[in-house]
């Protein structure tokens, strides 16, 4: 028996968004994607969870994919925090069940920030390569990329195929330990929301706005929910040395370093991610091996 995945629209934190949702049993699970990504990044994970009849919901974050845009002239992280908090309450439902939150990159940062609050029904957190701990210059690399600059500065309209090709190559190089091994289906899923030059420019603008807010975004000592920290040891975007800050602030944190994996384990090592999630869902207060 496999639970069907259904796609629908929601309003959370004042933003309309798209949800990919599974009904089923077990503690409710919220999945948050990273910068410039979408709920689609969790499809491989969701397919495995469906076979196990585990309920879960993955969401487009405000500003990305099909979600409503971020509000201008307002800090980015508070807007995303409000959205994540409402997503947790949505998953908790009328019985106010305790929720497990997993997030990759920017979504991982939001998971940790949610854990600092005492007004949310949290059971456990699984940040995957969370942003905001040790930020390298990956955003500058994207902006300097000659193909990205060509897309932004071309005086002529560019076909969607060209724009998606440029974005897809940048995604391969930054997100994967072995760029050429990334499947076309996965890359196409990522680039599907980059339909024109305006989308690329909008995402880069969001990046410029949020990066200063990610310099020191945490009060980790306030996190009370159990944490399982997951990272790829070949992450080019957010080096795993940032894990030290979490482990020092939260000594009871469980830590899983995935060998030969890049920035997005949910697509490069989705079976391992599912295994870790299920262990966390089944025994959230016990250290995960």
C-alpha positions in Angstrom: 0.0 0.0 0.0 1.3 3.4 -0.9 -0.2 6.8 0.1 -1.0 9.0 -2.9 0.9 12.3 -3.2 -1.5 15.2 -3.7 -0.7 18.8 -4.7 -2.8 21.7 -3.5 -2.6 25.4 -2.6 -2.4 26.8 0.9 -2.0 30.1 2.6 0.6 30.1 5.4 2.1 33.0 7.2 0.3 35.4 4.8 1.7 33.8 1.7 -0.1 31.6 -0.8 2.0 28.5 -1.7 2.0 25.0 -3.1 2.0 21.9 -1.0 3.0 18.4 -1.9 1.3 16.4 0.8 1.1 12.8 1.9 -1.6 11.5 4.3 -0.8 8.6 6.5 0.4 7.8 10.0 3.3 8.7 12.3 4.3 12.1 13.6 3.6 14.9 11.1 6.7 15.8 9.0 7.4 19.2 7.4 10.0 19.5 4.6 11.5 22.8 3.7 13.7 23.4 0.6 16.8 25.6 0.1 17.4 28.9 -1.7 16.1 29.0 -5.3 14.7 25.5 -5.0 11.2 24.2 -4.6 9.1 21.5 -2.9 10.0 19.3 -5.8 13.4 18.7 -4.4 11.7 16.3 -1.9 9.9 14.2 -4.5 12.3 11.2 -4.2 12.0 11.4 -0.4 8.2 11.7 -0.5 8.0 8.7 -2.8 9.8 6.5 -0.2 7.7 8.0 2.6 4.5 7.2 0.6 5.5 3.5 0.5 5.8 3.6 4.3 2.5 5.4 4.7 4.2 8.3 6.5 2.4 11.6 6.5 4.4 14.6 5.3 4.1 17.9 3.6 6.7 19.7 1.4 6.1 23.4 0.6 7.4 26.1 -1.8 8.9 28.8 0.4 7.7 32.4 -0.2 9.6 34.0 -3.0 10.4 30.7 -4.8 8.8 28.4 -7.3 5.0 28.9 -7.3 4.7 30.6 -3.9 3.8 34.3 -3.5 6.7 36.7 -3.7 8.5 38.0 -0.6 7.4 41.5 0.5 9.8 44.2 -0.6 11.5 46.5 1.9 11.1 44.0 4.7 13.8 41.6 6.1 13.6 38.2 4.5 14.2 35.8 7.4 11.3 37.1 9.6 8.9 36.5 6.6 10.2 33.0 6.1 10.1 32.4 9.9 6.4 33.3 10.0 5.7 31.0 7.1 7.6 28.1 8.7 5.8 28.6 12.0 2.5 28.5 10.2 3.5 25.4 8.3 4.3 23.6 11.6 1.0 24.6 13.0 -0.7 23.4 9.8 1.0 20.0 10.1 0.2 19.8 13.8 -3.5 20.0 13.0 -6.3 20.5 15.5 -4.8 18.1 17.9 -1.7 20.2 18.1 0.5 17.1 17.5 4.3 17.5 17.8 6.0 18.0 14.4 9.3 16.9 12.9 10.9 19.6 10.7 13.5 18.8 8.1 15.1 21.4 5.9 17.9 21.7 3.4 20.2 24.8 3.2 18.0 27.8 3.7 15.3 25.4 4.9 17.7 24.0 7.4 18.3 27.4 8.8 14.6 27.9 9.1 14.3 24.6 10.9 16.9 25.6 13.5 15.4 29.0 13.9 12.0 27.4 14.5 13.6 25.3 17.2 14.6 28.4 19.1 10.9 29.2 19.7 8.9 27.9 22.6 5.5 28.4 21.1 5.7 25.7 18.4 4.8 22.0 18.8 8.1 20.5 17.8 9.2 16.9 18.2 12.6 17.0 16.5 14.6 18.8 13.9 16.7 17.6 10.9 18.6 20.4 9.4 20.5 19.3 6.2 23.5 21.4 5.4 21.9 24.5 7.0 22.8 27.9 5.8 24.0 30.5 8.2 26.8 28.6 10.0 29.8 29.0 7.7 29.0 30.9 4.6 31.4 30.7 1.7 31.4 32.9 -1.4 29.1 30.7 -3.5 26.6 33.5 -4.2 29.4 35.7 -5.6 30.4 32.7 -7.8 26.9 32.5 -9.3 26.8 36.3 -10.0 30.2 36.2 -11.7 29.5 33.1 -13.8 29.8 34.3 -17.4 26.7 32.3 -18.6 24.6 33.8 -15.8 25.9 37.3 -16.7 25.0 36.6 -20.3 21.5 35.7 -19.4 21.0 38.8 -17.3 22.6 41.3 -19.8 21.6 39.9 -23.1 19.8 42.7 -25.0 17.5 40.2 -26.7 14.8 37.9 -25.1 16.2 34.5 -24.5 14.4 31.2 -25.1 13.3 29.4 -21.9 15.5 26.5 -23.0 18.6 28.7 -22.9 17.8 30.2 -19.5 17.0 26.8 -18.0 20.2 25.3 -19.5 22.4 28.0 -17.8 20.6 27.6 -14.5 20.8 23.8 -14.7 24.6 23.9 -15.3 25.1 26.2 -12.3 22.9 23.8 -10.2 24.9 20.8 -11.3 28.3 22.4 -10.4 27.3 23.8 -7.0 24.8 21.3 -5.6 26.3 17.9 -6.5 29.4 16.0 -5.5 29.5 14.5 -9.1 27.9 17.2 -11.3 27.7 15.0 -14.5 26.0 12.2 -12.5 23.0 14.3 -11.6 20.0 13.0 -13.5 18.4 15.1 -16.2 15.0 14.6 -14.4 16.4 16.1 -11.2 18.0 19.0 -13.0 14.9 19.7 -15.0 12.8 19.6 -11.8 15.0 22.3 -10.4 15.1 24.5 -13.5 11.3 24.2 -14.2 10.7 27.4 -12.2 13.3 29.5 -14.1 11.3 30.2 -17.2 12.9 33.6 -18.1 15.5 36.1 -17.3 13.2 37.9 -14.8 13.0 34.8 -12.6 16.8 34.6 -12.5 17.1 38.3 -11.6 14.4 38.0 -8.9 16.1 35.0 -7.2 19.5 36.8 -7.3 17.8 39.8 -5.7 16.4 37.6 -2.9 19.9 36.2 -2.4 21.4 39.7 -2.0 18.7 40.5 0.5 19.0 37.4 2.6 22.8 36.9 2.7 23.5 39.7 5.3 20.7 38.2 7.5 22.5 34.8 7.5 25.8 36.1 8.9 24.7 35.4 12.5 21.1 34.1 12.4 20.9 31.7 15.4 20.5 31.6 19.1 21.3 27.9 19.2 21.3 27.6 23.0 17.6 28.1 22.9 16.9 25.0 20.8 15.1 22.4 23.0 14.0 19.8 20.4 16.3 16.9 19.6 18.4 17.7 16.6 19.8 15.3 13.9 22.3 17.3 11.8 23.0 15.9 8.3 25.7 17.1 5.9 27.5 15.9 2.8 31.3 15.9 3.1 31.6 17.2 -0.5 29.3 20.2 -0.1 30.6 23.1 -2.2 28.0 25.6 -1.1 27.9 25.3 2.7 31.0 23.5 4.0 30.4 20.9 6.8 32.9 22.6 9.1 29.9 24.8 10.1 28.6 21.7 12.0 31.0 22.6 14.8 28.9 25.6 15.9 25.8 23.4 16.3 27.7 20.6 18.1 29.4 23.0 20.5 26.1 24.8 21.3 24.0 21.6 21.4 26.2 18.7 22.6 23.4 16.2 22.5 23.0 16.7 18.7 23.3 13.6 16.6 25.5 14.2 13.5 25.5 12.2 10.2 28.2 13.1 7.7 27.4 11.5 4.3 30.5 10.6 2.4 30.8 11.5 -1.3 27.6 13.6 -1.1 27.2 17.3 -2.0 24.8 20.0 -0.9 21.5 18.3 -1.6 21.5 14.8 0.1 17.7 14.6 -0.4 18.3 14.1 -4.1 21.9 12.6 -4.1 21.3 10.1 -1.2 17.5 10.2 -0.7 17.3 6.6 0.6 19.8 7.4 3.4 17.9 10.6 4.2 14.6 8.6 4.4 16.3 6.1 6.7 17.5 8.9 9.0 14.1 10.6 8.9 12.3 7.4 9.9 14.7 6.8 12.8 14.1 10.3 14.0 10.3 10.0 13.6 10.3 6.7 15.5 12.7 7.7 18.3 13.1 11.5 18.4 14.6 11.6 21.8 17.2 8.9 21.2 20.5 9.5 19.5 20.5 8.3 15.9 23.4 6.1 14.8 
